[in-house]
Amino acid sequence: MQLLFERALLPSGIARNIAVSVAADGTIDRVSADAPPDGCIPVRGLALPGMPNLHSHAFQRAIAGTAEIAAGADNSFWSWRDVMYRFVERLQPEDVAAIAAFLYVEMLEAGYTSVAEFHYLHHLTDGGPYLDPATLSHAVRDGARQAGIRQLLLPCLYQRSGFDAAATRPEQRRFALQTDAFLRLFETLRCQSEPLQTAGVALHSLRAVPPAAIADVVAAAPAPIPVHVHVSEQRREVDECRRRFGRRPIELLFDSARIDARWCLVHATHAAPTELEAIVQAGAVVGLCPTTEGNLGDGRFPLDEFAASGGRFGIGSDSHVSVDPREELRTAEYALRVWRERRALASSASRPHCGSFLYAAAAAGGAQALSLGRGELAAGEPADIVVLDTDRAEFAGVPAEALLDAYIFAPRPGALRDVLVGGAWTVRDGRHPRRDAIAQSYRRCLARLRSAEPGAGQP
């Protein structure tokens, strides 16, 4: 397939008349600038590399917006977590698949073309194992297949409820796995990989996985398998780690394993300057989830300083209070502006436009975290492309070099028109072709789950 884009975001910036040749295996075969139209399918608008979503807990989409209630002085991440635990108790495999499929349709329509699914839900509701231990992993994979999104499935190791605990709490019973069982699950999923479905490993956090288990998993996971971990999201987590080990969580992680470019450190909100420098030197990616971090009151990440020192980052929608890469990027920048009392802080000498810098850097960091290449429109990269309709009146008068600034910081509803994943169109004219059917399954799922809530139907 030969596509001729009116404009495209290339590593050198936004260029006109860009021909992209898509190979039969769903990768980009060739990119040509100032190409003639002969033999190409013309595509108006601005083509961008698809945005990877490097951190997702799919089932949490079903509770987004349901925990915005003042609940006393200790209303925090930890009280929100209790709401999530109560919801998890009712989920069945068909629910997990239905929620994931609908979420992934939303992601595609918003411009995410790939997702790292950080999946820690493993067992029956009573904590016992399914006959097939991969049952719930298969469910989130089924959701990805229904939607047509590229998915890195990250089965998650979860072994204890805190730094001083020996085991999980009763409400965490569906998450817990011994290391050998976890490695068998990962190997099953890796062997069942397909072109759009691959597998890596997730370590829930330093509080939930002992250092010895981290070392065992990393030793058993062959390079370049991606490794993702929550780290230093909450101040309480940092304080508890220091009391137990005399080290901060990121320091403890670096003591426990060789951190390199295959690692994604999710959040890293409360990283110390020395820890951030260690991440930069290791070439690892920091996975920022600004709307979730803001929603949960996690804190703020010094993205401007981290990026200026060469730090690599990507974005994820995490708890899915927002499913929009623009909002993640905008929230990250606005948090800096409020903090520093200045503007356009996430930028560089080579990319002075804040929107272009944020988009290109997050696409590159996300691609690294999902082991998808460089996150660019270039030969050898996945043919994961989104197209903005810049013919819309809302873009009138916007210079080409500012189109991404306008897209991110002054959102144009409906601007995203088409989405290509692995060389196949998954969204046309802003709409997924299976949206109605998948939405109907999601509605039935939520109705069933709400009816099963304790006290449902009681006066």
VENSULKA-V17149 format. One line per field, one symbol per residue. psi: psi as a letter, one per 20 degrees, with the letter a starting at -180 (. if undefined). burial: + if it has 9 or more other ideal C-beta (glycine too) atoms within 8 Angstrom, else -. A space follows every 50 residues. Layout:
BEGIN
psi=???
burial=???
END
This chain:
BEGIN
psi=popopgqqorhiaprqmopppprhjjrphqppqlqqipjqopoqaopqpq pqojopnghihijpjjklpplahkoaghhhhhggghghhiprghgggggg ggghggggiijpiqpoonojohrrhjirqqgoijghghghhggggghkqp popnqppoirirhjqiarrhijhihpqqghhghggghghghjqrhiorqb qpogrhhioqhhhgggghhioqqkpqpqppplhqhhggghghhgijqqgh ghghhhropaiiqoopfkgkpqhhghhhgghijrppopmhhghghikgaq pmhggghhjjqpqaqqieikhqmohghggghgghhgghgilrrlhnrrhh mhogggggggghgggggghjljbikrnqpiqqmopqppnjiqhhjpipqg ijghghggimpopjhpgqpppkjppippkjpphjggghhghgggghgggh hiqpipiq.
burial=-+++++++++--+++-+++++++--+++--+---+----+--+-++++++ ++++++++++++++------------++++-++++-+++++-+-++++++ +++++++++++++++++++++++-+-+--+--++++++++++++++++++ +++++++++++-+-+--+--+++++++-+-++++++-+++-----+++++ +++++++++-+-++++++--+---+++++-++++--++-+++----++++ ++++--+-+--++++++++++---++++++-+-+++++++++++-+-++- +-++-++-+-++++++++++--+++++++++++-+++-------+++--- ++++++++++++++++++++++--++++--++++++++++-+--+--+-- -++++++++-++--+++++++++--++----+-++--++-++-+++-++- ---------
END
